[in-house]
Amino acid sequence: MVGKMKKNTVLFCTGLSGSGKSYFIKNILPKGAFHNLKSATTRKMRDGEMDGREYYFREESYFDTEKLATKLWVNEHFWTPGQPKWLYGVPEFEIYDNMGANFTYDVIQPRYVRQLIDWFRMRNLDNKYDFRILWFTPSKNGSEIVKNRQNMPNDIDVRRTNTCDMQDFKNAKLYPNHIVTCNPQELTMDDNLRAFLHSLKTNSK
């Protein structure tokens, strides 16, 4: 009897700005175990960033012409005509070019997790990938963190209009597999997530 083919993983890191998602991806996940899916974005490049490394920095027209697996309009609720739209989205080529790797996806809202899962399923790629959702709960000092960010003058407004709470997961017909809490000293993870990370480290040796 032929055994089941081992699937790769799409690890969704979901939570508000300042909740510890980027820190987790850069410092907690085993090095080389995941490819972090890069989004295209209309926001301005920050100091130290490079096009094609952190993001693909593009004009608004890109989001009307290119094939995207997800499409996020972050400042939709307080945008006014004549002002720039903060658009984000994972280009399809970013997934296809790295097919066969484990993926991480850093995203604010569960509804965008749903977008990417549906994209995989519509292309029958869920037979190659499992989906695991991490919910990064808001940190107490999250607002202080985003106050000092460059080129995001309305980041506080983004936090007000994006709750990323349990109701948002229910609306997206999702439930987080693991909960991560960020405090000034450390990231607090549930035991199942620690066991998952340990298995990754073991398999990478």
Number of C-alpha atoms within 10 A of each C-alpha: 3 4 5 6 8 10 15 18 18 23 21 25 29 26 25 25 22 21 27 23 25 14 13 15 19 11 9 11 16 15 13 10 15 19 20 21 20 20 27 25 24 22 19 14 16 12 8 6 11 12 11 11 10 16 20 20 19 16 16 16 9 15 19 9 8 11 14 21 20 21 19 20 14 19 18 13 11 11 13 10 6 6 7 13 19 17 21 25 24 22 20 15 13 17 19 9 9 13 15 14 18 19 20 22 23 19 21 25 22 27 20 20 24 16 15 21 20 16 17 17 12 10 9 11 14 18 13 14 21 15 18 15 20 20 26 28 19 22 19 14 13 18 17 12 14 17 13 11 11 12 12 16 12 13 19 17 13 19 19 10 14 18 15 20 16 14 13 16 18 13 12 16 11 16 17 17 14 17 18 22 17 22 15 8 6 9 16 13 15 12 11 12 15 13 11 11 15 14 11 16 14 10 9 11 5
